[in-house]
Amino acid sequence: MISDRQLSILNAIVEDYVDLGQPIGSKTLIERHKLNVSPATIRNEMKQLELLELIEKTHTSSGRYPSESGIRYYVNQLLQETSHQQQTKIQRLRDLLVENHYDIATSLSDFANELSNQSQYTTLVMRPNHKKDIVNNIHLFRANAYLVIMVVVFSSGHVENLHLASQVPLSNNELTNISNFVTAKYNEWNDHHFENDLNAFVKSDIEKDFIKDMLNTIDIHFDNQSNGIFMGGKVKLIDALNETNVSSIQPILQYIESNKITQLLDEMSNSAINVKIGHEIESSLSDISIVTSEYHIDDRLKGQIAVIGPTAMNYQNVIRLLNTIW
């Protein structure tokens, strides 16, 4: 544990370092925070924080900057404080879905850009897992003798258009019967019920194979989409780096564009706000923090948001922003 005064000094050093982007000295702390103590007292407390490895001293000046451990200590305090605060929730994504006629890809892309503009950092929005959505209707339309268009309509308002190839021509009446059957049974099927229902409803092996192909196409499509990520403000990550951390840009961008970021978001997935700092993300990474939270399309369908910036991030603003999102 550290004293209340040491905590105040640590908080001030973190926040001033974020604002100024340079090591913080005792004079700066006194001037910016109107501290009613002597510079010698501040330097003594800074020395104690340095011994606790919460701040570090530069070789070129008397200023200090927060270590990863110091930022972690600061963030933990901040998360604890904000967890008790009631925030007015904003359903901005719901508005974007309406504005974009429930085109989820466009809505999530716009959402990522808006969050980036508000936070001033790079933002990732992971596509929700539509397997947790409810299928309201499945419609089949014949494009030509062997090509069928499948339209899947979800309770969230989301619509997907998929292409199916049929080995033999199926009539419009056959396609209507198949779509009605699959729509009625889709949300309640498991492996056992599926085979029983299929055998009771369908006599033709051709139609059975077509229905199995329908379901397989839906599964593959949403498995591929579950890793879909929309990025807003990529340039902001580059802008946030400076001459002291510019060498970090390549591994950070590689990390964002790899499957590792998807795995990390899955691991950090829960309703609370989570923060990973520097080497907590990966041993080879430094100078970067990731703050994550959930967003909701409805009570069932949800996904992950990640705000990515330097370890000297304005955590207060980012956490406050994510706390307002439903």
C-alpha positions in Angstrom: 0.0 0.0 0.0 1.0 3.6 -0.6 -0.1 6.6 1.4 -2.8 9.0 0.3 -0.3 11.7 -0.5 1.8 9.2 -2.5 -1.3 8.1 -4.4 -2.2 11.7 -5.2 1.3 12.3 -6.5 1.3 9.1 -8.6 -2.1 10.1 -10.1 -0.8 13.6 -10.9 2.4 12.2 -12.5 0.3 9.8 -14.7 -2.1 12.4 -15.7 0.5 15.1 -16.4 2.6 12.6 -18.3 -0.4 11.9 -20.5 -1.1 15.6 -21.0 2.5 16.8 -21.5 4.2 13.7 -23.0 7.4 14.4 -21.0 8.9 13.4 -17.5 7.3 15.3 -14.6 9.3 17.2 -12.0 8.4 18.4 -8.5 8.0 22.0 -9.7 5.5 21.0 -12.4 3.4 19.0 -9.9 3.3 22.0 -7.5 2.4 24.5 -10.2 -0.2 22.4 -12.0 -1.9 20.9 -8.9 -1.5 23.8 -6.4 0.1 21.4 -3.9 0.6 23.0 -0.5 3.8 21.2 0.2 7.5 22.0 -0.4 9.4 20.7 -3.5 11.6 18.7 -1.1 8.6 16.9 0.3 7.4 16.1 -3.3 10.9 14.9 -4.3 11.0 12.6 -1.2 7.6 11.1 -1.9 8.7 10.6 -5.6 11.8 8.8 -4.3 9.5 6.4 -2.4 7.4 5.8 -5.4 10.5 5.2 -7.4 11.7 2.6 -4.8 8.3 0.9 -5.2 8.9 0.8 -9.0 5.7 2.8 -9.7 7.6 5.7 -11.3 11.0 5.8 -13.1 13.6 8.5 -13.4 15.1 9.6 -16.7 18.8 9.9 -17.2 18.6 13.3 -18.8 16.5 15.2 -16.3 15.2 15.2 -12.7 11.6 14.4 -14.0 9.8 11.1 -13.4 7.5 9.2 -15.6 5.1 6.3 -14.6 6.2 2.7 -15.1 3.8 0.0 -16.3 3.3 -1.0 -12.7 2.5 2.7 -11.8 0.0 3.0 -14.6 -1.6 -0.3 -13.6 -1.9 1.0 -10.0 -3.5 4.2 -11.3 -5.9 2.3 -13.6 -7.0 -0.1 -10.9 -7.9 2.8 -8.7 -9.8 4.4 -11.6 -11.7 1.3 -12.4 -12.7 0.8 -8.8 -14.0 4.4 -8.6 -15.9 4.2 -11.8 -17.5 0.9 -11.0 -19.6 2.6 -8.3 -20.7 5.4 -10.6 -24.0 5.4 -12.4 -23.7 6.4 -16.0 -26.4 7.3 -18.5 -26.2 4.6 -21.2 -26.3 5.7 -24.8 -27.7 3.3 -27.5 -25.9 4.9 -30.4 -25.4 1.6 -32.2 -29.1 1.0 -32.3 -29.5 4.4 -34.0 -26.8 3.6 -36.5 -28.5 0.3 -37.4 -31.7 2.2 -38.2 -29.9 4.9 -40.2 -28.1 2.2 -42.2 -31.2 0.1 -42.7 -29.8 -2.7 -40.5 -26.7 -3.1 -42.6 -24.6 -4.4 -39.7 -21.2 -4.1 -41.5 -21.8 -0.4 -42.3 -23.2 0.3 -38.8 -20.2 -1.3 -37.0 -17.8 0.5 -39.3 -19.5 3.9 -38.5 -19.6 2.9 -34.8 -15.8 2.3 -34.8 -15.1 5.6 -36.4 -17.4 7.5 -34.1 -15.8 5.9 -31.0 -12.3 6.7 -32.4 -13.3 10.4 -32.9 -14.7 10.6 -29.3 -11.8 8.8 -27.6 -9.0 10.2 -30.0 -7.5 6.7 -30.2 -7.7 3.7 -32.6 -10.9 1.7 -32.0 -11.7 -1.9 -32.9 -15.3 -3.2 -32.9 -15.7 -7.0 -33.1 -18.7 -8.3 -35.0 -21.2 -10.1 -32.8 -21.7 -13.8 -32.9 -24.9 -14.2 -34.9 -25.3 -17.8 -33.7 -26.6 -16.2 -30.5 -29.2 -14.3 -32.5 -32.7 -15.7 -33.3 -33.5 -16.6 -36.9 -37.0 -15.2 -37.7 -37.2 -16.3 -41.3 -35.3 -18.0 -44.0 -36.4 -17.3 -47.6 -35.3 -19.1 -50.7 -35.5 -17.6 -54.2 -34.4 -19.3 -57.4 -32.0 -17.1 -59.4 -31.7 -19.7 -62.2 -32.2 -23.5 -62.5 -29.2 -24.3 -60.3 -28.6 -21.2 -58.2 -30.7 -20.4 -55.1 -30.5 -17.1 -53.1 -31.0 -17.7 -49.3 -32.1 -14.7 -47.3 -31.7 -15.1 -43.5 -33.6 -12.6 -41.4 -32.7 -12.3 -37.7 -34.8 -10.9 -34.7 -32.1 -8.2 -34.3 -33.1 -6.9 -37.8 -29.9 -8.1 -39.4 -30.3 -9.7 -42.8 -27.8 -11.9 -44.7 -28.0 -13.0 -48.4 -26.2 -16.3 -49.2 -25.8 -18.2 -52.4 -26.6 -21.9 -52.7 -26.0 -24.3 -55.6 -28.6 -27.0 -56.2 -27.6 -30.3 -57.9 -31.0 -30.5 -59.7 -33.6 -27.8 -60.4 -36.0 -27.2 -57.5 -39.4 -25.6 -58.1 -40.5 -22.4 -56.4 -43.1 -24.5 -54.5 -40.4 -26.9 -53.3 -38.2 -24.0 -52.2 -41.1 -22.4 -50.3 -41.8 -25.7 -48.5 -38.2 -26.1 -47.6 -37.8 -22.5 -46.3 -41.0 -22.8 -44.2 -39.8 -26.1 -42.7 -36.3 -24.8 -41.9 -37.6 -21.5 -40.5 -40.0 -23.3 -38.2 -37.4 -25.7 -36.9 -34.0 -23.9 -37.1 -33.9 -22.3 -33.6 -34.8 -25.5 -31.7 -32.7 -28.0 -33.6 -30.0 -30.2 -32.1 -28.3 -33.1 -33.9 -30.9 -35.7 -32.7 -34.0 -33.7 -33.5 -32.6 -32.5 -36.8 -32.2 -36.0 -38.2 -35.7 -37.1 -37.0 -37.4 -34.0 -38.3 -35.6 -34.2 -41.6 -36.5 -37.8 -42.2 -40.2 -37.1 -41.3 -40.5 -34.1 -43.5 -38.3 -34.9 -46.6 -38.5 -38.1 -48.6 -36.1 -37.1 -51.4 -32.4 -37.5 -50.8 -31.8 -34.5 -53.1 -33.9 -32.2 -50.8 -32.2 -33.7 -47.7 -28.8 -32.9 -49.2 -30.0 -29.4 -50.1 -31.2 -28.7 -46.6 -28.0 -30.0 -45.1 -26.1 -27.7 -47.5 -28.3 -24.8 -46.4 -27.4 -25.3 -42.7 -23.7 -25.9 -43.4 -23.6 -22.7 -45.5 -25.1 -20.7 -42.6 -22.7 -22.2 -40.1 -19.6 -21.6 -42.2 -20.7 -18.0 -43.0 -21.1 -17.0 -39.4 -18.0 -18.9 -38.2 -16.1 -16.7 -40.7 -17.9 -13.6 -39.7 -17.4 -14.1 -35.9 -13.8 -12.9 -36.3 -14.8 -9.8 -38.3 -13.3 -6.6 -36.9 -14.0 -3.0 -37.9 -11.3 -0.4 -37.2 -11.7 3.3 -36.7 -8.9 5.8 -36.5 -5.9 3.7 -37.5 -3.9 6.8 -38.1 -4.4 8.0 -34.5 -2.3 5.1 -33.3 0.6 6.3 -35.5 0.0 9.9 -34.3 0.2 8.9 -30.7 3.7 7.4 -31.0 6.8 9.7 -30.7 10.5 9.4 -31.1 10.8 7.3 -27.9 8.3 4.6 -28.9 8.2 4.8 -32.7 9.9 1.4 -33.0 6.8 -0.1 -31.5 4.5 0.7 -34.4 5.3 -2.3 -36.5 4.7 -5.0 -33.9 1.6 -3.2 -32.7 0.1 -3.0 -36.2 1.0 -6.6 -36.8 -0.7 -7.6 -33.5 -3.9 -5.7 -34.5 -4.0 -7.3 -37.9 -3.4 -10.9 -36.6 -5.8 -13.4 -35.0 -4.1 -12.6 -31.7 -6.2 -9.5 -31.2 -9.4 -11.6 -31.7 -8.2 -14.1 -29.1 -7.4 -11.3 -26.7 -10.8 -9.8 -27.1 -12.4 -13.2 -26.5 -10.3 -13.6 -23.3 -11.3 -10.1 -22.1 -14.9 -10.6 -23.0 -17.3 -9.7 -20.1 -19.6 -6.9 -19.2 -17.0 -5.0 -17.2 -14.3 -2.7 -18.6 -11.0 -4.4 -18.9 -7.5 -2.8 -19.3 -4.3 -4.5 -20.6 -1.1 -2.5 -20.3 2.1 -3.1 -22.2 3.6 -6.5 -21.5 0.3 -7.7 -20.0 -0.9 -7.9 -23.6 2.2 -9.9 -24.9 5.7 -10.1 -23.7 7.0 -8.6 -27.0 4.8 -5.6 -26.8 5.3 -2.3 -25.0 4.1 1.3 -25.1 0.5 0.2 -25.9 -2.6 -0.2 -23.8 -5.9 -1.9 -24.8 -9.2 -1.0 -23.0 -12.2 -3.2 -23.8 -15.9 -3.3 -23.1 -19.1 -4.8 -24.4 -21.7 -3.3 -26.7 -25.2 -4.7 -27.2 -27.4 -4.9 -30.2 -30.1 -6.4 -28.0 -30.3 -8.4 -24.8 -28.9 -11.5 -26.6 -26.6 -10.2 -29.3 -23.4 -8.5 -28.1 -19.8 -7.9 -29.2 -16.6 -6.3 -28.0 -15.1 -2.9 -28.3 -11.3 -2.2 -27.9 -9.7 1.2 -27.6 -6.0 1.0 -28.4 -3.5 3.7 -27.6 -0.2 4.4 -25.9 0.4 3.3 -22.3 0.2 7.1 -21.6 -3.4 7.0 -22.5 -6.2 9.3 -21.2 -7.7 6.4 -19.3 -10.3 8.6 -17.5 -11.9 9.8 -20.8 -11.7 6.3 -22.4 -13.3 4.5 -19.4 -15.9 7.3 -19.1 -16.8 6.9 -22.8 -17.0 3.1 -22.6 -19.1 3.3 -19.4 -21.8 5.2 -21.4 -22.2 2.5 -24.1 -24.9 -0.1 -24.1 
